[in-house]
Every structure is written in C-alpha cells, then in structure tokens.
C-alpha cells in the first residue's frame, strides 16, 4: 500500500531538490507525483512499503530539523544586518507600501462610513 511522505504544496524548489538528493543518497525507493495543471493537486513524495516509509520519514524528520535550523540562522543573520522588517521593505518598495496603506485606508473609510452617519 502506498505511503504519502510529503505534500509538495508550498515547498520551494531548492528544498524539493535537496529531498530528492537525500533519498537518492540513502537509496530510498520513492516516487513522485507531479502537480496538476490547475493547482488542485500539488504532487508529493511516496513509497510503496511500510519499512521504506518508516526509513524515509526518519530521514525527512532529520532533514527538516536541520533545514529549520539553517533557515532560522539565515533569518537571524539577515535581521542583524537590517534586511527584514517594515522599514527595509519600505526602503526597497516605497510606492508599493504607500499604495497598500492608501488601499487599507480607503477600505476602512468605506466600511466605517455607514456607522459614522448614525451618530
């Protein structure tokens, strides 16, 4: 009976490539289902037997723990350099940020206008 190891929805390409390489390196006999044309099904990694599924899950858990640590360290380094946050985004794309703020204010105005007239 097939065992679903991992859904590929929202998985970055580099992570999927690393998982393929991990499975190849450890000789995991897996197969991959492709995503559907309209995004209903995003594909995934599968194996056929129970023992292979258990071995693959152990490998995936360890890989994901290491990747999480790497990503956290990279984020903290970017944060220390000032490359994340509102002001960094504002410096990079001021027109987009201002347009989003104006859109929020317009939506709030239309939403609250009927209540402002009651008083």
Order of alpha helices (4+ residues) and beta strands (2+ residues): beta-alpha-beta-beta-alpha-alpha-alpha
